[in-house]
């Protein structure tokens, strides 16, 4: 149940974030196909990326598992040159999605929120994370 719920949440978040006016452009950089509308890519456009994100969150929430291609969350996102508002928007959208699943597994969702807070703290403390224009 938890693995399937994690997958649902990750996909639901990407449905929102890929079309978000503030964040969508970052996701369009990694899409593998255009679809009919370049500003509203289908989930298939992220078929290479979504399994990695799912795996990342399963490891964070359910414990270690064998990883073929591990990745460094901070280093990958550092290259995106986010601004602080975009990070806050990402967290807002992710929490909105978690709200939708709160009743199904409240303990898992609570743990997920605490992980998001932890990552936010790491991102904010990293001086190389944000785009300083």
C-alpha atoms as one frame of an Amber mdcrd trajectory, in Angstrom:
protein
   0.000   0.000   0.000   2.687   2.494   0.917   4.661   2.006  -2.301   1.547
   2.510  -4.395   0.543   5.553  -2.335   4.014   7.072  -2.793   3.695   6.568
  -6.540   0.244   8.189  -6.580   1.481  11.194  -4.636   4.579  11.675  -6.799
   2.502  11.499  -9.991  -0.177  13.803  -8.568   2.491  16.349  -7.631   4.001
  16.229 -11.114   0.560  16.711 -12.640   0.350  19.996 -10.721   3.957  21.141
 -10.865   4.596  20.531 -14.562   1.750  22.886 -15.422   2.363  25.393 -12.660
   2.962  28.948 -13.833   5.948  29.394 -11.490   7.565  25.942 -11.601   6.556
  24.427 -14.919   9.524  25.772 -16.858  11.942  23.781 -14.678  10.107  20.553
 -15.384   9.903  21.221 -19.093  13.721  21.224 -19.125  13.711  17.504 -18.272
  10.763  16.285 -20.302  11.530  13.610 -22.870   8.685  14.451 -25.295   6.527
  17.478 -26.088   3.007  16.091 -26.333   0.231  18.153 -27.913   0.753  21.238
 -25.779   4.324  22.304 -24.847   3.172  24.065 -21.667   1.116  21.097 -20.491
   3.284  18.046 -21.162   1.754  14.603 -20.596   3.093  12.510 -17.736   4.733
  10.266 -20.331   7.099  13.168 -21.023   8.680  12.448 -17.634   8.853   8.668
 -17.941  12.606   8.665 -17.287  12.424  11.040 -14.338   9.387   9.872 -12.364
  10.693   6.401 -11.419  13.804   8.009  -9.940  11.707  10.423  -7.888   9.452
   7.597  -6.746  12.490   5.571  -5.720  13.958   8.538  -3.866  10.795   9.027
  -1.823  10.418   5.280  -1.133  13.952   5.286   0.300  13.210   8.370   2.394
   9.898   7.058   3.721  10.217   3.262   3.797  13.946   2.764   4.273  16.908
   1.755   2.141  16.563  -0.282  -1.003  19.052  -1.307  -3.658  19.583   1.639
  -5.983  21.075   1.176  -9.431  21.691   4.867 -10.158  21.692   6.845  -6.906
  21.593  10.604  -7.135  22.487  13.512  -4.931  19.322  15.533  -4.415  21.079
  18.792  -3.569  23.599  18.594  -6.386  20.973  17.864  -9.034  18.724  20.685
  -7.874  21.640  23.089  -7.489  22.016  23.000 -11.273  18.431  24.230 -11.681
  19.273  27.628 -10.165  15.984  27.954  -8.325  15.016  31.077  -6.504  13.674
  31.010  -2.966  10.122  31.697  -4.119  10.247  28.655  -6.411  11.369  26.457
  -3.536   8.509  27.780  -1.426   6.079  27.173  -4.304   7.364  23.591  -4.702
   6.738  22.975  -1.000   3.285  24.568  -1.156   2.236  22.391  -4.103   3.677
  19.252  -2.557   1.853  19.913   0.704  -1.388  20.497  -1.197  -1.004  17.050
  -2.742  -0.175  15.519   0.634  -3.344  17.122   2.027  -5.353  15.128  -0.513
  -3.932  11.852   0.846  -3.845  12.745   4.553  -6.783  10.501   5.493  -5.384
   7.398   3.763  -2.138   7.124   5.736  -1.738  10.006   8.177   1.503   8.695
   9.700   3.192   8.327   6.318   2.034  11.801   5.293   3.300  13.284   8.565
   6.703  11.647   8.006   6.712  12.933   4.422   6.038  16.487   5.589   8.921
  16.279   8.066  11.236  15.054   5.278  10.179  17.995   3.111  10.955  20.371
   5.991  14.369  18.740   6.399  15.163  19.116   2.699  13.982  22.711   2.725
  16.401  23.431   5.561  19.263  21.808   3.626  18.396  23.739   0.472  18.167
  27.063   2.295  21.506  26.534   4.058  23.333  25.706   0.813  24.706  29.014
  -0.524  25.089  27.557  -4.028  21.474  26.430  -4.290  19.656  29.560  -5.337
  19.938  31.752  -8.382  21.165  35.103  -7.080  20.528  37.692  -9.752
